[in-house]
Amino acid sequence: MSGDANFMRLALALGRRGLGRTWPNPSVGAVVVEPGSGTILAAAATAPGGRPHAEPQALAQAGAAARGATLYITLEPCSHHGRTPPCTDAIVAAGIGRVVTALEDPDPRVAGRGHGLLREAGIAVETGLCGGEAARDHRGHVTRVTLGRPMLHLKLARTRDGFAAGSGAERLRITGEVADGAVHLWRAHADAILIGIGTARADDPSLTVRLPGLAGRSPMRIVLDSALHLSPASVLARTARDVPVLVLTTRSAPAHARRALESLGVEVMPVEAGAEGRIDLHAALALLGARGLTRLCSEGGPRLAEALAQADLIDAVTLMTGPDPAVPAGGLPAVGPTLTRRIAGLGVVEDLVLGRDRAVTYERSV
C-alpha cells in the first residue's frame, strides 16, 4: 500500500502542475508502473487545453511495456466519446493489468461507468487511494459538474489590525515580496482572476503572472462591471489582446462603452441583474461554469468578498496578514461580518509563513 501511495502522490503532483491550463477538462496525472520491480514506465498529465488526456499519453510512452502493468490515475478515466475516444478504451487496448484511481468522477457521463467498463474487461480496479488529496486537487472540476459553476478561491490581504486599505487616498501596501510571489503562483494555477470594478478603477491592476518563466501562465482576467465603467485607458483594456479580459455587465450598460472596450479586444458579456441593478453573482458564476471555467480566484476587495459570502459562493479563503498596522490608523476592514461567519464554518488546510507575512487558507470540507 505504501508503494501504491507513493506512485499516486507522483500522479497527483503531475496533475497539480497543469492546474489552470486544462479547463474545461480536469488536470489529471497518470503513472504506469511495472509490477514487482516498481519501475516507473511512464508518467504524464493532461495537456494544456485539456487534450490529450493523461492516460493515453502515459500509455503511449510505455508502449508494449504497459501490458500487465499498473496504471495510477488521479481521477476515474473517461468512458464517453468526445473529440477523442474514451480513455477506458485505450487502457483496455494497452493490456493494463491493474488500475488504481484516487477519485470517482462525478461527471454524469462517467460517474462509475469508467471503473465498471475496466472491470468488465477483466482489469483489477481499486479506487479511493489518496482520495482526500485528489478531491482538493479536482475540486474545480467537481464543483463545475455538480454545481454548474467554478470553484471560487477568495484571496484577501489585511494589515495586522485587520484593514484592507488605509483611510487616506494613497494605496496601502500590505504584504511583502515573498507573499506577492505566492499570489502570482496561485494566479498561475487559476483558470481566471475575478475582481470588481471598484478594484479595477482604484488599483488599475494587470492581474498577470510576473514570475520568471511563468508569464505565459497568466489566466483570463474577469471584471464585474454593472455599468461598464472600465476605462479603455486601463491596463486591463490595453492588454486585452495579450491576455484575455472578460467584462461581465448588465443589459442596461451603455452601448458606446461596450463598443469602446470591444474595439480593444475586451470581451463583454451581459448577465442578469440582481438587487439594485447589480450583477447577479449566481448568474455570473453559472455563465463562467458554462464556458468551462473550473478554478476562479477572486482578488477583489472587501466589498466583493462580502457580496460573494452573502451569496454563499466561496469555497476557499486565503487571508494574508501583513506585519504592520494600517497607516494612517483605521480604514476599510478586510473581512466583513458575513465573511467572518462563513470562515468560521470552514476548516484550515494551510498555514504558511511568507517572509514577514502569514497566509492562512480555509476551505469547505470535501
VMD Tcl script that draws the C-alpha trace (Angstrom):
set ca {
  {0.00 0.00 0.00}
  {2.84 2.42 0.79}
  {4.25 1.84 -2.70}
  {0.84 2.46 -4.21}
  {0.52 5.70 -2.24}
  {3.90 6.95 -3.44}
  {3.01 6.34 -7.08}
  {-0.37 8.03 -6.60}
  {1.27 11.05 -4.99}
  {3.54 11.32 -8.02}
  {0.45 11.28 -10.24}
  {-1.16 13.96 -8.07}
  {1.96 16.14 -8.28}
  {1.96 15.83 -12.06}
  {-1.70 16.81 -12.21}
  {-1.20 19.85 -9.98}
  {1.37 21.27 -12.36}
  {-1.32 21.68 -15.01}
  {-3.94 23.38 -12.85}
  {-5.20 26.47 -14.63}
  {-4.14 25.23 -18.08}
  {-6.51 22.37 -18.93}
  {-10.03 23.75 -18.48}
  {-12.71 22.74 -19.25}
  {-11.10 19.36 -18.56}
  {-9.61 18.39 -15.19}
  {-5.83 18.29 -14.83}
  {-5.22 14.58 -14.31}
  {-1.94 12.81 -13.56}
  {-1.19 9.24 -14.68}
  {1.74 6.92 -13.89}
  {2.44 3.47 -15.39}
  {4.41 1.11 -13.14}
  {5.84 -2.34 -13.72}
  {4.50 -4.75 -11.07}
  {7.04 -6.41 -8.83}
  {10.03 -4.22 -9.68}
  {8.20 -0.94 -9.11}
  {9.89 0.56 -12.16}
  {8.13 3.67 -13.47}
  {7.50 3.05 -17.14}
  {5.76 6.32 -17.98}
  {4.24 9.42 -16.40}
  {2.04 12.12 -17.92}
  {-0.52 14.81 -17.18}
  {-3.41 16.30 -19.13}
  {-2.01 18.52 -21.88}
  {-2.62 22.30 -21.96}
  {-6.05 22.97 -23.40}
  {-7.36 19.71 -21.95}
  {-6.26 17.27 -24.66}
  {-4.79 14.77 -25.00}
  {-5.72 13.29 -21.64}
  {-3.09 11.97 -19.25}
  {-3.88 8.27 -19.69}
  {-3.31 7.87 -23.46}
  {-0.12 9.93 -23.22}
  {1.28 7.72 -20.46}
  {0.27 4.54 -22.28}
  {1.90 5.75 -25.50}
  {5.12 6.45 -23.59}
  {5.09 2.96 -22.04}
  {4.33 1.22 -25.33}
  {4.35 -2.57 -25.21}
  {5.70 -2.49 -21.65}
  {2.24 -1.34 -20.49}
  {0.88 -4.90 -20.91}
  {0.24 -6.29 -17.43}
  {1.40 -3.06 -15.76}
  {-0.37 -0.98 -13.08}
  {-1.81 2.39 -14.02}
  {-2.24 5.04 -11.30}
  {-4.71 7.83 -12.17}
  {-5.87 10.76 -10.05}
  {-9.43 10.64 -11.44}
  {-11.64 7.92 -12.88}
  {-10.88 7.58 -16.62}
  {-13.48 8.92 -19.04}
  {-15.80 6.42 -20.65}
  {-17.64 8.63 -23.15}
  {-16.89 9.66 -26.71}
  {-15.97 13.32 -27.14}
  {-13.43 14.79 -29.54}
  {-11.26 11.77 -28.71}
  {-12.10 8.13 -27.90}
  {-12.69 7.17 -24.24}
  {-9.61 6.66 -22.07}
  {-11.12 3.35 -20.93}
  {-10.73 2.03 -24.49}
  {-7.06 2.99 -24.55}
  {-6.44 1.33 -21.17}
  {-8.08 -1.93 -22.25}
  {-6.26 -1.93 -25.60}
  {-2.89 -1.39 -23.88}
  {-3.36 -4.54 -21.82}
  {-3.07 -2.83 -18.43}
  {-3.48 -5.41 -15.66}
  {-4.48 -3.19 -12.74}
  {-5.84 0.34 -12.37}
  {-5.64 2.37 -9.17}
  {-7.60 5.64 -9.08}
  {-7.90 8.28 -6.40}
  {-11.39 9.57 -7.08}
  {-14.59 8.62 -8.88}
  {-15.55 11.26 -11.43}
  {-18.96 12.81 -10.58}
  {-19.42 13.91 -14.19}
  {-22.72 12.18 -15.11}
  {-21.13 10.98 -18.37}
  {-18.68 8.94 -16.25}
  {-19.80 8.54 -12.60}
  {-18.56 5.00 -12.03}
  {-19.06 3.83 -15.61}
  {-15.33 4.10 -16.36}
  {-14.46 1.83 -13.46}
  {-17.23 -0.56 -14.45}
  {-16.03 -0.90 -18.03}
  {-12.50 -1.67 -16.87}
  {-13.75 -4.37 -14.50}
  {-15.86 -5.87 -17.28}
  {-12.68 -6.12 -19.35}
  {-11.03 -8.17 -16.60}
  {-8.85 -5.39 -15.21}
  {-8.42 -5.19 -11.43}
  {-9.67 -1.78 -10.26}
  {-9.07 -0.10 -6.91}
  {-10.25 3.39 -6.08}
  {-10.05 5.88 -3.22}
  {-6.28 5.92 -2.69}
  {-5.23 9.46 -1.63}
  {-8.86 10.40 -2.20}
  {-8.77 13.44 0.08}
  {-5.81 14.98 -1.76}
  {-7.41 14.22 -5.11}
  {-10.71 15.77 -4.03}
  {-8.90 19.03 -3.24}
  {-6.92 18.98 -6.48}
  {-10.00 18.26 -8.60}
  {-12.36 20.49 -6.65}
  {-12.75 22.88 -9.56}
  {-13.85 20.11 -11.90}
  {-16.13 18.55 -9.28}
  {-17.75 21.91 -8.47}
  {-18.41 22.66 -12.13}
  {-20.00 19.30 -12.96}
  {-22.08 19.14 -9.76}
  {-23.00 22.80 -9.13}
  {-22.61 24.29 -12.60}
  {-20.09 26.92 -11.55}
  {-16.33 27.16 -11.00}
  {-14.78 26.68 -7.58}
  {-14.15 30.12 -6.08}
  {-11.00 30.83 -4.05}
  {-11.08 34.22 -2.34}
  {-7.77 35.94 -1.60}
  {-7.67 38.93 0.77}
  {-4.74 40.85 2.25}
  {-5.10 42.65 5.56}
  {-2.95 44.66 7.91}
  {-2.02 43.37 11.34}
  {-5.02 45.23 12.76}
  {-7.42 43.85 10.15}
  {-7.72 46.52 7.47}
  {-7.60 46.16 3.69}
  {-6.89 49.81 2.94}
  {-5.92 52.94 4.77}
  {-8.29 55.81 5.40}
  {-6.30 58.05 3.04}
  {-6.34 58.07 -0.76}
  {-2.90 56.50 -1.15}
  {-2.91 52.79 -1.90}
  {-1.85 50.73 1.09}
  {0.87 48.14 0.50}
  {0.26 45.29 2.93}
  {2.36 42.25 2.00}
  {5.99 41.80 1.04}
  {7.80 40.22 -1.90}
  {7.63 36.61 -0.70}
  {3.85 36.78 -0.21}
  {3.43 38.59 -3.52}
  {5.34 35.77 -5.23}
  {2.95 33.25 -3.69}
  {-0.01 35.22 -5.08}
  {1.49 35.08 -8.56}
  {1.95 31.32 -8.24}
  {-1.72 30.98 -7.21}
  {-2.65 33.01 -10.28}
  {-0.66 30.63 -12.47}
  {-2.82 27.74 -11.24}
  {-6.17 29.52 -11.70}
  {-8.35 29.44 -14.79}
  {-9.27 33.09 -14.26}
  {-8.87 36.01 -11.84}
  {-12.00 37.85 -10.73}
  {-12.26 41.44 -9.49}
  {-14.96 44.08 -9.22}
  {-14.97 47.42 -10.99}
  {-14.05 49.16 -7.73}
  {-10.70 47.37 -7.59}
  {-10.17 47.85 -11.33}
  {-10.61 51.62 -11.04}
  {-8.78 52.10 -7.74}
  {-5.72 49.95 -8.45}
  {-5.61 49.71 -12.27}
  {-4.10 46.21 -11.93}
  {-2.67 43.97 -14.63}
  {-3.55 40.69 -12.82}
  {-0.84 38.85 -14.78}
  {1.70 36.31 -13.57}
  {5.03 38.07 -13.15}
  {7.25 35.21 -12.03}
  {10.34 34.34 -14.11}
  {9.41 31.89 -16.84}
  {5.70 31.86 -15.98}
  {4.40 34.90 -17.85}
  {2.68 32.54 -20.28}
  {0.63 31.13 -17.39}
  {-1.31 34.37 -16.91}
  {-5.00 33.44 -16.65}
  {-8.05 35.18 -18.06}
  {-8.92 38.44 -16.23}
  {-12.61 38.94 -15.36}
  {-14.20 42.19 -14.18}
  {-17.70 42.52 -12.69}
  {-18.83 45.88 -14.03}
  {-22.60 46.52 -13.95}
  {-22.50 49.86 -15.78}
  {-19.31 49.40 -17.87}
  {-17.17 51.94 -16.06}
  {-13.91 50.17 -17.00}
  {-11.78 52.74 -18.79}
  {-10.41 51.96 -22.27}
  {-7.18 53.52 -20.95}
  {-6.91 50.97 -18.13}
  {-4.10 48.41 -18.10}
  {-6.65 45.61 -18.41}
  {-8.26 47.08 -21.53}
  {-4.93 47.98 -23.14}
  {-3.54 44.47 -22.68}
  {-6.67 42.53 -23.61}
  {-5.17 41.27 -26.86}
  {-2.20 39.85 -24.94}
  {-4.07 38.20 -22.05}
  {-7.86 37.73 -22.36}
  {-10.15 40.10 -20.48}
  {-13.84 39.33 -19.93}
  {-16.14 42.02 -18.56}
  {-19.45 40.84 -17.14}
  {-22.06 43.59 -17.17}
  {-25.83 44.09 -17.21}
  {-28.12 44.52 -20.19}
  {-28.66 48.18 -19.27}
  {-24.97 49.05 -19.70}
  {-24.34 51.78 -22.32}
  {-23.70 50.50 -25.84}
  {-20.98 53.06 -26.58}
  {-18.93 51.88 -23.61}
  {-19.25 48.30 -24.81}
  {-18.10 49.22 -28.32}
  {-15.08 51.09 -26.94}
  {-13.93 48.12 -24.90}
  {-14.62 45.57 -27.62}
  {-12.56 47.59 -30.08}
  {-9.55 46.90 -27.83}
  {-10.18 43.15 -27.71}
  {-12.12 43.06 -24.44}
  {-14.95 40.54 -24.42}
  {-18.14 41.97 -22.92}
  {-20.99 39.72 -21.85}
  {-24.27 40.74 -20.21}
  {-25.70 38.72 -17.32}
  {-28.85 39.03 -15.28}
  {-29.09 41.91 -12.84}
  {-29.91 41.35 -9.20}
  {-30.65 43.72 -6.37}
  {-30.18 47.42 -7.09}
  {-29.30 46.70 -10.71}
  {-26.03 44.99 -9.83}
  {-24.80 41.79 -11.42}
  {-26.43 38.65 -10.06}
  {-23.41 36.72 -8.75}
  {-25.07 33.33 -9.09}
  {-25.87 34.07 -12.73}
  {-22.33 35.33 -13.32}
  {-20.69 32.18 -11.96}
  {-23.15 29.96 -13.81}
  {-22.15 31.69 -17.04}
  {-18.48 31.10 -16.25}
  {-19.20 27.46 -15.49}
  {-20.99 27.09 -18.81}
  {-17.87 28.45 -20.52}
  {-15.87 25.65 -18.93}
  {-14.08 27.58 -16.18}
  {-13.33 25.42 -13.15}
  {-10.99 27.41 -10.87}
  {-11.73 31.07 -10.15}
  {-9.51 33.21 -7.90}
  {-11.13 36.38 -6.55}
  {-8.69 39.21 -5.89}
  {-11.30 41.91 -5.45}
  {-11.66 43.96 -2.31}
  {-13.73 43.57 0.85}
  {-17.00 44.68 -0.76}
  {-16.88 41.98 -3.42}
  {-15.73 39.46 -0.82}
  {-18.70 40.27 1.39}
  {-21.11 40.02 -1.56}
  {-19.70 36.62 -2.50}
  {-20.03 35.48 1.10}
  {-23.63 36.65 1.24}
  {-24.31 34.64 -1.92}
  {-22.57 31.61 -0.35}
  {-20.29 31.21 -3.36}
  {-16.93 30.94 -1.58}
  {-15.24 27.55 -1.48}
  {-11.85 28.61 -0.12}
  {-10.43 31.72 1.53}
  {-6.79 32.74 1.91}
  {-6.23 35.54 4.40}
  {-2.80 37.13 4.06}
  {-1.84 39.16 7.12}
  {0.96 41.69 6.97}
  {3.20 42.61 9.91}
  {2.26 46.28 10.13}
  {-0.88 48.16 11.19}
  {-2.78 50.40 8.82}
  {-1.24 53.85 8.29}
  {-2.99 56.17 8.86}
  {-4.85 54.23 11.54}
  {-8.22 52.84 10.57}
  {-9.70 52.44 7.13}
  {-11.74 49.69 5.46}
  {-11.96 46.38 7.35}
  {-10.77 43.45 5.23}
  {-13.28 40.89 6.48}
  {-16.95 41.79 6.70}
  {-19.49 40.24 9.08}
  {-20.92 37.67 6.66}
  {-17.47 36.56 5.53}
  {-16.42 36.25 9.18}
  {-19.30 33.83 9.77}
  {-18.50 31.89 6.60}
  {-14.85 31.49 7.58}
  {-15.89 30.17 10.98}
  {-17.57 27.27 9.18}
  {-14.51 26.40 7.10}
  {-11.52 24.26 8.01}
  {-7.88 25.39 7.98}
  {-5.97 23.47 5.30}
  {-2.77 25.52 5.11}
  {-0.90 27.94 7.36}
  {2.19 29.48 5.76}
  {4.81 31.99 6.86}
  {5.83 34.01 3.81}
  {8.66 36.30 4.80}
  {7.16 38.69 7.37}
  {3.61 37.78 6.33}
  {1.29 34.92 7.21}
  {-1.16 33.23 4.85}
  {-3.91 31.00 6.23}
  {-6.18 29.11 3.84}
  {-9.64 27.90 4.85}
  {-11.78 25.53 2.75}
  {-15.18 23.92 2.74}
  {-14.98 20.25 3.55}
  {-14.79 17.97 0.50}
}
mol new
graphics top color blue
foreach p $ca { graphics top sphere $p radius 0.5 }
foreach p [lrange $ca 0 end-1] q [lrange $ca 1 end] { graphics top cylinder $p $q radius 0.2 }
display resetview
